[in-house]
Amino acid sequence: MRARACWLYGEFGSLPSCFKSETGLDHLRHVLNGIYENLTHADLPVRVEAALALHKLLNHEIAIEFLRPGLEVLLKTYLKIMDDIDFDELVEALKKLVDVYHDEIAPYAVSLCSKLGEAYIRLISAKGSGEEEDNETSLTADGLMTAITRVLKSISGQYKELYPQLEELLEKPIEITFTEVGCSSIEDGITCLAELLYNQDQISPRMWKFFFTIIDLYVNDKGLIDEFIFQASVPLINYMQKNPE
């Protein structure tokens, strides 16, 4: 019944006409508190439905302010649930949190990128290929790379001290996007690479290999980067500007 109740608020609680009156606003506060508490319920279906309901209620400004003090707990809880179950809608919910609390994500950027990157690698390994490829798993994996991109954009131009650590965490996920198995996320991979390069003064040896990867994909006409030559020019320009020699 708890899971059903969370689902119901997730389905209908985001409607603009809901919670307009003072009584309705009191109701919303009560609901938000109840759903927040159910994020840590013992049963996984309750936790999942609570997580999905909360992000839809963020369409209401009062919900954004109500949940703001618990942002750290919220993010950790979402990541923990994602450890328990790979589910595309959970990734969408996490992306919504990153978008809504854009200016407050920095303290959690490293842990978010770490968890999202690990989940991406795990799903890419599990999705199979050819006729055996799991399309739902592929969509979830693509969503994870998009979420990483949004985290990086939320801290762009700030916190230079974080970037060496982010490089280490994201090297493998970005590398996968430049391969056939991960190429559906290649645009996000290029964007992540551009963010890591742009926000540092020097190019690290770890990042230099992607210069040769992009050139190889283009020069040898491997078909993966053809639609994204314009996007790929952004990291290439960063390489040239920061290390012209």
LINQUIDA-V456021 format. One record per residue. RES is the residue in one letter. SS is DSSP state (helix for helix, strand for strand, loop for the rest). PSI is psi in radians with two decimals (NA if undefined). OMEGA is omega in radians with two decimals (* if undefined). Layout:
RES,SS,PSI,OMEGA
RES,SS,PSI,OMEGA
This chain:
M,loop,-0.61,3.10
R,helix,-0.80,3.13
A,helix,-0.72,3.13
R,helix,-0.72,3.14
A,helix,-0.76,3.10
C,helix,-0.77,3.13
W,helix,-0.77,-3.11
L,helix,-0.79,3.13
Y,helix,-0.58,3.07
G,helix,-0.66,-3.12
E,helix,-0.73,-2.96
F,helix,-0.23,-3.05
G,loop,-0.28,-3.12
S,loop,-0.07,-3.13
L,loop,2.41,-3.06
P,loop,-0.52,-3.07
S,loop,-0.21,-3.10
C,loop,2.56,2.95
F,loop,0.67,-3.13
K,loop,-0.69,-3.09
S,loop,2.97,3.10
E,helix,-0.68,3.07
T,helix,-0.72,3.11
G,helix,-0.67,3.13
L,helix,-0.68,3.06
D,helix,-0.72,3.09
H,helix,-0.80,-3.12
L,helix,-0.76,3.12
R,helix,-0.75,3.12
H,helix,-0.75,3.14
V,helix,-0.80,-3.14
L,helix,-0.77,3.13
N,helix,-0.75,-3.14
G,helix,-0.77,3.14
I,helix,-0.71,3.10
Y,helix,-0.78,3.14
E,helix,-0.57,-3.11
N,helix,-0.11,3.03
L,loop,-0.41,-3.13
T,loop,0.35,3.13
H,loop,2.67,-3.09
A,loop,-0.50,-3.06
D,loop,2.23,-3.09
L,helix,-0.77,3.14
P,helix,-0.62,3.11
V,helix,-0.78,3.14
R,helix,-0.75,-3.12
V,helix,-0.84,-3.12
E,helix,-0.61,3.09
A,helix,-0.75,3.13
A,helix,-0.71,-3.13
L,helix,-0.61,-3.13
A,helix,-0.73,-3.07
L,helix,-0.76,-3.05
H,helix,-0.48,3.10
K,helix,-0.54,3.10
L,helix,-0.22,3.11
L,loop,-0.03,3.01
N,loop,-0.26,3.14
H,loop,2.24,-3.11
E,helix,-0.66,-3.13
I,helix,-0.57,3.11
A,helix,-0.68,3.13
I,helix,-0.80,-3.13
E,helix,-0.63,-3.13
F,helix,-0.69,-3.05
L,helix,-0.27,-3.05
R,helix,-0.79,-3.13
P,loop,-0.38,-3.13
G,loop,0.36,-3.05
L,helix,-0.76,-3.12
E,helix,-0.80,3.12
V,helix,-0.72,3.13
L,helix,-0.91,-3.10
L,helix,-0.78,3.13
K,helix,-0.65,-3.13
T,helix,-0.76,3.11
Y,helix,-0.76,-3.14
L,helix,-0.65,3.11
K,helix,-0.74,3.12
I,helix,-0.67,3.11
M,helix,-0.44,3.01
D,helix,-0.56,-3.08
D,helix,-0.50,-3.08
I,loop,2.34,3.05
D,loop,2.00,-2.99
F,loop,2.13,-3.04
D,helix,-0.69,-3.10
E,helix,-0.51,3.07
L,helix,-0.68,3.10
V,helix,-0.75,3.10
E,helix,-0.69,3.13
A,helix,-0.73,3.13
L,helix,-0.68,3.09
K,helix,-0.66,3.12
K,helix,-0.73,3.10
L,helix,-0.77,3.14
V,helix,-0.71,3.14
D,helix,-0.80,-3.06
V,helix,-0.74,-3.10
Y,loop,0.68,-3.05
H,helix,-0.79,-3.03
D,helix,-0.05,-3.07
E,helix,0.18,-3.04
I,loop,-0.42,-3.00
A,helix,-0.81,-3.11
P,helix,-0.30,-3.07
Y,helix,0.08,-3.03
A,helix,-0.77,-3.09
V,helix,-0.83,-3.11
S,helix,-0.65,3.10
L,helix,-0.86,-3.13
C,helix,-0.63,3.12
S,helix,-0.91,-3.10
K,helix,-0.76,-3.13
L,helix,-0.70,3.11
G,helix,-0.76,3.10
E,helix,-0.76,-3.13
A,helix,-0.67,3.12
Y,helix,-0.83,3.13
I,helix,-0.73,-3.12
R,helix,-0.76,-3.11
L,helix,-0.69,3.11
I,helix,-0.67,3.13
S,helix,-0.49,-3.04
A,helix,-0.23,-2.94
K,loop,-0.30,-3.12
G,loop,-2.97,-3.13
S,loop,2.88,3.11
G,helix,-2.37,-3.12
E,helix,-0.38,-3.11
E,helix,0.02,-3.08
E,loop,2.34,3.12
D,loop,1.87,-3.06
N,helix,-0.63,3.14
E,helix,-0.72,3.09
T,helix,-0.67,3.12
S,helix,-0.75,3.14
L,helix,-0.72,3.12
T,helix,-0.75,3.12
A,helix,-0.77,3.11
D,helix,-0.70,3.13
G,helix,-0.60,3.12
L,helix,-0.73,3.12
M,helix,-0.63,3.07
T,helix,-0.68,3.11
A,helix,-0.72,3.10
I,helix,-0.76,3.11
T,helix,-0.75,-3.12
R,helix,-0.63,3.09
V,helix,-0.82,-3.13
L,helix,-0.70,3.13
K,helix,-0.53,-3.11
S,helix,-0.37,3.14
I,loop,0.13,-3.06
S,loop,2.31,3.14
G,loop,0.05,-3.11
Q,loop,2.87,2.94
Y,loop,0.95,-3.12
K,helix,-0.45,-3.11
E,helix,-0.30,-3.11
L,helix,-0.40,-2.90
Y,helix,-0.65,3.06
P,helix,-0.69,3.11
Q,helix,-0.69,3.11
L,helix,-0.66,3.06
E,helix,-0.86,-3.09
E,helix,-0.72,-3.10
L,helix,-0.60,-2.98
L,helix,-0.05,-3.12
E,helix,-0.90,-3.08
K,helix,-0.84,3.09
P,helix,-0.75,3.13
I,helix,-0.74,3.14
E,helix,-0.71,-3.14
I,helix,-0.63,-3.11
T,helix,-0.35,3.11
F,loop,0.22,3.10
T,loop,2.91,-3.10
E,helix,-0.66,-3.08
V,helix,-0.44,-3.11
G,helix,0.20,-2.96
C,helix,-0.28,3.09
S,helix,-0.24,3.09
S,helix,0.29,-3.02
I,helix,-0.59,3.13
E,helix,-0.73,3.07
D,helix,-0.66,3.09
G,helix,-0.76,3.11
I,helix,-0.75,-3.13
T,helix,-0.75,3.10
C,helix,-0.78,3.12
L,helix,-0.78,-3.14
A,helix,-0.71,3.13
E,helix,-0.76,-3.13
L,helix,-0.67,-3.14
L,helix,-0.81,-3.04
Y,helix,-0.63,-3.01
N,loop,0.28,3.06
Q,loop,2.72,-3.09
D,loop,-0.52,-3.10
Q,loop,2.72,3.06
I,loop,2.17,-3.14
S,loop,2.74,3.06
P,helix,-0.59,3.14
R,helix,-0.64,-3.08
M,helix,-0.37,-3.08
W,helix,-0.53,-3.07
K,helix,-0.45,-3.13
F,helix,-0.42,3.03
F,helix,-0.85,-3.11
F,helix,-0.53,3.07
T,helix,-0.84,-3.12
I,helix,-0.79,3.13
I,helix,-0.75,-3.14
D,helix,-0.78,-3.14
L,helix,-0.65,-3.10
Y,helix,-0.91,-3.04
V,helix,-0.68,-3.10
N,loop,0.18,2.99
D,loop,0.99,-3.09
K,loop,-0.04,3.00
G,loop,-0.04,-3.09
L,loop,-0.49,-2.98
I,loop,0.03,-3.01
D,helix,-0.71,-3.08
E,helix,-0.11,-3.01
F,helix,0.49,3.14
I,helix,-0.72,3.14
F,helix,-0.84,3.13
Q,helix,-0.68,-3.11
A,helix,-0.35,3.12
S,helix,-0.41,-3.11
V,helix,-0.94,3.07
P,helix,-0.59,3.13
L,helix,-0.70,3.09
I,helix,-0.68,3.09
N,helix,-0.71,3.08
Y,helix,-0.80,-3.07
M,helix,-0.66,-3.11
Q,helix,-0.68,-3.04
K,helix,-0.45,3.08
N,loop,1.21,-3.03
P,loop,-0.44,-3.14
E,loop,NA,*
